[in-house]
């Protein structure tokens, strides 16, 4: 992944987009701070489709006993129980 200043990206935007489509995203900086990333639409679609928590849990390779038993007692006691 390459890095370029915003002023340079503005001047060569078409070229930066062509590089992103070809597989080379660009990190855009402004005043030395990373502000944005230009990447291909295909890459964006791939990374924006994160699986849901439900899907991850149902497709997990975990078996019974892999996770510790949940302790249901309070983590702390309240100092002022009036609230």
N, C-alpha and C positions, 0 to 999 in steps of 0.2 A: 504494500500500500504506500503510495507516495503522498507527500505533503506539499501544499502550495499556499501562498498568501492569497487572500481574497482579491486583491487588485490584479494579480496574475491570472487568477481563474476567470475574472470578468473579461480580461483581454483575450483569453483563449478558451472560452467556455465550450465551443463546439468540439475542440480537440479533447478537452477534459471529458466530455460526455462520450466521445468515441472511444477513449481509453477505458472508461467505466464499462461500456458495452462489451469491450474486448476482454474484460476481466480484471482491470486494474483500477480499483477505487481510489479516490483522492480525498485526503483529509484537508479541509479548508481552514486556514488559520486567519485570525484577525488580531493584530497587535500581539502576535506570538502565542495566542491562546487558541486551542483547538475548538472550533465552533460548529462545524458541520462535516458531513461525509457525502460525497457524490459517488453513487454506485448504480449499477444497472438495475432496471426494473425487475429483472429475473432474480437477482440477488436479494432485492428488497422483499419480493414475494416469498422467497425461501426462508428468510430469517424472521419475517413478520408472522408466520404461521406457527406459533409456538403451541405445543399440545396443551390441552386443558389438564388441570390437576386430576380430574376424574379419570381421564384417559391414562395418565401416567400411573395412577394407583391401580387401575384394573389391568394394566399390561406390565406391571412390575414383576420382576423375578423373585420377589420376596416370598418366603414361606412362613408358616406359623412358627413363632419363636424367634424370628429374625430381628424383630423390634422389641425393645424393653417394654415391660408392662407399665401402663400409665398409672402414676400415683395420683389419686384424686384428692389428697389433702391440700389445703391452701398453701401457697408458696410462702406467705407471710401472714402475720396476725395484724389486725388493725389496732392502732394505738388509741384511737378515739372511736369507739363503736357507735357513737351518736350519729355519725354520717351514714 
